[in-house]
Amino acid sequence: MTLFSAIGAAQMPGPEAHVEAMKKFAFLAGEWKGEGWVEMIPGQRHEYEQTERVEFRQRGTIVSIVGQGKDKATGQLEHDAFAMLWFDPAKGQYGMTSWVFPGRRGSFEIRPEGDGFEWGMKSGPATIRYRMKLTAEGVWHETGEMMVEGQNWRRFLEFKVRRVK
């Protein structure tokens, strides 16, 4: 077992490549608060208070994100998510694994784009994409859109949060 660990370690790039690559997400670090809405079924929009807590882990090689949304009408926690972002130097790609209550999990390629990022997935006949952008005013603006085959993109989620810490 030690031999396999030594061979694997010899083929892995040093941590500097990971740390440098993850600096693309440095603008996210901190606590964020704001508001948003979700409308999975057209005409049934729910407004919520959103928080995001972003921290660098493992000496800067992983970013953890905890996102929570409380329904404005009831105060009940409606969205509870945890995600980890990382860089794979062998593939030259960024990845994200996320968990959403109650136990839904997915792993996705994430594409940094300037002061933001994008990721998406297929879900049955629908394609879903999320886009995050830091605005010139320092607002984390995130949207979620879906397209069912043969139809136009429809926004089903949007939130705007500002850094509080």
C-alpha positions in Angstrom: 0.0 0.0 0.0 2.9 2.4 0.8 4.4 1.7 -2.7 1.1 2.7 -4.4 0.9 5.9 -2.2 4.4 6.8 -3.1 3.8 6.3 -6.8 0.6 8.3 -6.8 2.3 11.1 -4.8 5.2 11.2 -7.3 2.7 11.8 -10.2 0.7 14.5 -8.4 1.6 18.1 -8.9 2.5 20.1 -5.8 -0.1 21.9 -3.8 1.0 25.2 -5.4 -0.9 24.4 -8.6 -4.1 23.8 -6.6 -3.7 26.9 -4.4 -2.9 29.1 -7.4 -5.9 27.8 -9.4 -8.3 28.3 -6.5 -7.4 32.0 -6.2 -10.0 32.5 -9.0 -12.6 32.1 -6.2 -10.9 34.3 -3.7 -13.5 37.1 -4.2 -16.2 34.7 -2.7 -14.6 34.3 0.8 -16.8 35.6 3.6 -20.4 35.8 4.7 -23.1 37.1 2.4 -26.7 38.0 3.1 -29.6 39.1 0.9 -32.8 38.1 -0.7 -34.1 36.0 -3.6 -36.9 34.0 -5.1 -37.5 30.5 -6.5 -40.3 29.5 -8.9 -40.1 25.8 -9.8 -43.8 25.9 -11.0 -44.7 29.0 -13.0 -46.9 31.3 -11.0 -45.8 29.8 -7.6 -43.0 32.1 -6.6 -41.5 31.9 -3.1 -39.4 34.8 -1.8 -36.7 34.1 0.7 -33.8 35.5 2.7 -30.5 34.0 1.5 -27.2 33.6 3.3 -23.9 32.2 1.8 -20.8 31.4 3.9 -17.7 30.7 1.9 -14.4 29.5 3.3 -11.1 28.2 2.0 -10.1 24.8 3.4 -7.2 22.4 3.1 -4.7 25.3 3.0 -6.5 27.0 0.1 -7.0 24.0 -2.2 -10.8 23.6 -1.5 -13.6 26.1 -1.2 -16.6 25.3 0.9 -19.9 27.0 0.5 -22.9 26.8 2.8 -26.1 28.3 1.3 -29.3 28.7 3.2 -32.6 30.2 2.3 -35.5 31.0 4.7 -39.0 31.5 3.4 -39.9 35.2 3.9 -43.6 34.4 4.7 -42.9 31.6 7.2 -39.3 32.0 8.4 -38.9 28.3 7.7 -35.6 27.0 6.3 -36.5 26.0 2.7 -33.0 25.7 1.1 -30.1 24.1 2.8 -27.0 23.4 0.7 -23.3 22.6 1.1 -20.8 22.5 -1.8 -17.1 22.0 -2.3 -15.1 23.5 -5.2 -11.8 22.1 -6.3 -9.3 22.1 -9.1 -8.0 19.0 -10.9 -4.6 19.9 -12.3 -4.4 16.6 -14.3 -7.5 17.5 -16.3 -7.1 21.3 -16.0 -10.8 21.5 -14.8 -12.7 22.8 -11.8 -15.2 20.6 -10.1 -18.0 21.0 -7.6 -19.8 18.5 -5.4 -23.0 19.7 -3.7 -25.4 18.3 -1.3 -28.9 19.8 -0.9 -31.3 18.7 1.9 -32.7 16.1 2.1 -29.6 14.2 0.8 -29.6 15.1 -2.9 -26.0 15.1 -4.2 -24.4 15.9 -7.5 -20.9 16.5 -9.0 -20.4 18.9 -11.8 -17.8 20.7 -13.8 -17.7 24.3 -12.9 -16.4 27.0 -15.2 -14.9 30.2 -13.7 -15.7 33.2 -15.9 -14.1 36.5 -14.7 -15.7 37.4 -11.4 -18.2 34.5 -11.5 -18.8 31.0 -12.6 -21.3 28.7 -14.3 -22.3 25.1 -14.0 -25.2 22.9 -15.1 -26.7 19.5 -15.5 -29.3 17.4 -17.4 -32.4 16.4 -15.4 -34.6 14.2 -17.5 -35.8 16.2 -20.5 -34.6 19.5 -18.9 -31.2 21.2 -19.0 -30.5 23.3 -16.0 -27.8 26.0 -15.7 -26.7 28.2 -12.9 -24.7 31.4 -13.3 -23.0 33.5 -10.6 -21.6 36.9 -11.2 -20.1 39.5 -8.8 -21.4 42.8 -10.0 -19.5 46.1 -10.1 -21.4 47.1 -6.9 -20.0 44.0 -5.1 -23.3 42.0 -5.2 -23.2 38.2 -5.6 -26.0 37.8 -8.3 -26.9 34.2 -9.0 -29.6 32.8 -11.4 -30.9 29.4 -12.2 -32.6 28.6 -15.5 -34.0 25.6 -17.1 -34.9 24.6 -20.6 -37.2 21.6 -21.5 -36.4 20.2 -24.9 -38.1 22.3 -27.6 -38.9 25.3 -25.3 -37.1 28.5 -24.3 -35.0 29.0 -21.2 -37.0 29.9 -18.1 -35.6 31.5 -15.0 -36.7 29.7 -11.9 -34.2 31.1 -9.3 -32.6 34.4 -8.6 -30.8 35.8 -5.5 -28.7 38.8 -4.7 -26.5 38.9 -1.6 -23.9 41.3 -0.2 -20.9 40.6 1.8 -21.4 41.2 5.6 -18.1 39.8 6.8 
